[in-house]
Amino acid sequence: MIKHIVAWSIINQKRKEAGLKADHHALHMLFRGSPGTGKTTVARIMAQQLCELKILSKGHLIEVERADLVGEYIGHTANKTRELIKKSLGGILFIDEAYSLARGGEKDFGREAIDTLVKHMEDKKDDFILILAGYGSEMDTFLRLNPGLKGRFPHVVTFPDYTVEELIEITRKFCREKEFSLTGAALDRITFHLRKAVANGSSALKDNGRFVRNIIEAVIRAQAVRLLKNQMYSREDLMLLTEKDVIEGLKDKE
């Protein structure tokens, strides 16, 4: 889906350059998926790409949640929402856990936020993209309760949960980015932990990439304790994460 949007944007620009009629499609989107599956990262990359294609004038991402939109009294919510839309012009407004806007019933101010967003989605569609994100099942329920919204989001992108193999690759990537290296035994121990979590149906896996990041951060803290205790400060020591570090880091996660 995202590849199609980018391709359409490029060809649409080429049509303009050739003197042909160019469409003005609204690019508002729904991102369905669990936490840690890359929704925010993809939105940020899209904002930059669409800016390079001159679809967006600035290419920035404004990431918000219910508390940033919903006020405490009548009229407050509309003002807060309009202000965030204004800040998002030229870029993308990304609302995480968007379904929480409809959880309070008819008298909840979340409804006011939805109404304000709907109005500006059409009025400012040429230089503003709205992305509503959240768990797939929750987003589906949200749309059923707000039938007028579904047709306003022509692009729906589903982010599947990561497999164990993908989580292992994320582990390697995270370590490289932080300038750490795992011993073979350390990586095997993490792999065993991930497979065990899958076998046990651990709810923590729903955090996907965040789950792995939390593991590695715990392992890094365990490494710090080991290095201080043994007064080991060489470059190699500072980079290396051992099986012992993994075992210590996972103690409160087993």
C-alpha positions, 0 to 999 in steps of 0.5 A: 500500500505504501509503495503504491502511494509513493508511486502514485505521488511520483507519477502524478508529479510527472503528469504535472510536468508533462502538462497533464491533469493531476489528481488531488487524492486525499492521503489520509491513512489508517495504520493497524497494528500492535505497538512496536511494529514500526507504525511511527517510524514508517509515518516519519519516513513517509513524511520525508519522502512525500516532502521530497516529492513536493506532496508535502511542503515541510515533511515533519511528523507531529505525534499525539494522543488523546490527551493532546487533543481533548480539553476539559470544557466545551470548545477547549477540545476544538481549539486544541485540535485546530492548533495541532492541525495548524502545526501539522500543515505541510506534514503528517499528524499522527494520532496513536491509539486513535480509538480512545477518542470515542471511548467516553460516550456521546458526552465525551469531548473526544467526539468534538476532536473527531468532528474537528479532524473530519472538517479539516481533513477535507479543507486542508487535504492538499498539504496535510495528512492525518494518520490514525493508528492503533491495534487492529481490532480496536481500530475496526471497532472505532470505525464501526462506531463512526461509520462516517469516518471509514470513507475518509481514510482510503488507505489502510496499512496493516502492520503484522506482529514480528516473527521470532526471526525478525525480532532476532534481526531487530536485536542485532540491529539495535546492538549495532546502532548502540555500538554493542556486540553480542557473543554467540552464546548471548544471542542464543540465550536471547533467541531461546527467551524469545521462542519460550515467550512465543510458546508460552503465549506471553502478552509481552510479545505484543510490544514487538520491537519495544519488547526486544529493546527492553530486553537489550537495555536490561542486558546493557545494565547488567553488563555495566554492573559486571564491568564495574565490579571487575574494573574492565574498561577496554574498548572491547569490554565496553562493547561486548554483551555476554551470555552472563549479562543476558541471564542477569538482564532477563532475571526479572523477565522470565 
